[in-house]
Amino acid sequence: MIKRMFSVAAHWDDEAKVFYSESDIIGLHIEAKTIDEFESVMMDVAPGLVIANHMSKAELASAAPEDLIPAILWQRPTDKAA
């Protein structure tokens, strides 16, 4: 069965002055100066990375279309105002 739920959290690095990602999506590494930029990048690349890195060709060929749509739980940072 295809894993359908993934998580992404943004954390603030006070030294580098960027938001960075923590995620179970293989290949997702985001650093952004604003939370809006972070969110834009995440929405742009995360679904493609799920398909590329978490689904085999056999799963893509045999799965029902509704099983191919991942749920990405997005957690805005709580340690710095977004």
VEXDREN-2710 file (C-alpha; in Angstrom, 1 decimal):
% VEXDREN-2710
k/r/px/py/pz
1/MET/0.0/0.0/0.0
2/ILE/1.2/3.5/-0.9
3/LYS/2.0/5.8/2.0
4/ARG/-0.4/8.7/1.6
5/MET/0.4/11.0/4.6
6/PHE/3.6/13.0/4.9
7/SER/4.6/15.9/7.2
8/VAL/6.5/19.1/6.8
9/ALA/7.5/21.5/9.6
10/ALA/9.2/24.8/9.3
11/HIS/11.7/25.8/12.0
12/TRP/13.6/29.1/12.4
13/ASP/17.4/29.1/12.5
14/ASP/18.3/32.3/14.3
15/GLU/21.9/32.1/13.4
16/ALA/21.3/31.7/9.6
17/LYS/18.2/33.8/9.7
18/VAL/16.2/31.3/7.6
19/PHE/13.3/28.9/8.0
20/TYR/14.4/25.3/7.3
21/SER/12.4/22.2/6.8
22/GLU/12.0/19.0/8.8
23/SER/10.1/16.4/6.8
24/ASP/9.6/12.7/6.1
25/ILE/9.6/13.5/2.4
26/ILE/12.8/12.1/0.9
27/GLY/14.7/14.9/-0.9
28/LEU/12.8/17.8/0.6
29/HIS/15.2/20.4/2.0
30/ILE/14.0/24.0/2.2
31/GLU/15.7/27.1/3.4
32/ALA/13.8/30.4/3.0
33/LYS/14.0/33.9/4.5
34/THR/10.3/34.2/4.9
35/ILE/7.5/31.7/5.8
36/ASP/5.6/32.7/2.7
37/GLU/8.6/31.8/0.5
38/PHE/9.0/28.6/2.4
39/GLU/5.4/27.7/1.9
40/SER/5.5/28.5/-1.8
41/VAL/8.6/26.3/-2.4
42/MET/7.0/23.5/-0.3
43/MET/3.7/23.5/-2.3
44/ASP/5.7/23.6/-5.5
45/VAL/8.1/20.7/-5.0
46/ALA/6.7/18.5/-2.2
47/PRO/4.0/16.6/-4.3
48/GLY/6.5/15.8/-7.0
49/LEU/9.1/14.6/-4.5
50/VAL/6.5/12.3/-3.0
51/ILE/5.7/10.8/-6.4
52/ALA/9.4/10.6/-7.4
53/ASN/10.8/9.2/-4.2
54/HIS/8.0/7.4/-2.4
55/MET/6.1/5.6/-5.2
56/SER/7.4/2.8/-7.4
57/LYS/6.5/2.6/-11.1
58/ALA/4.4/-0.5/-10.3
59/GLU/2.5/1.4/-7.6
60/LEU/1.9/4.3/-10.0
61/ALA/0.6/1.9/-12.7
62/SER/-1.7/-0.1/-10.5
63/ALA/-3.0/2.3/-7.8
64/ALA/-6.4/3.9/-8.0
65/PRO/-6.0/7.6/-8.8
66/GLU/-7.3/8.7/-5.3
67/ASP/-4.5/6.7/-3.7
68/LEU/-1.9/8.7/-5.6
69/ILE/-2.8/12.0/-4.0
70/PRO/-0.6/12.5/-0.9
71/ALA/-1.7/14.3/2.2
72/ILE/1.0/16.7/3.3
73/LEU/0.5/17.9/6.8
74/TRP/2.0/21.4/7.0
75/GLN/3.0/22.8/10.3
76/ARG/3.9/26.5/10.5
77/PRO/6.6/27.4/13.1
78/THR/5.5/28.1/16.6
79/ASP/8.9/29.4/17.9
80/LYS/8.9/32.5/15.7
81/ALA/6.0/34.7/14.4
82/ALA/5.3/33.7/10.8
END
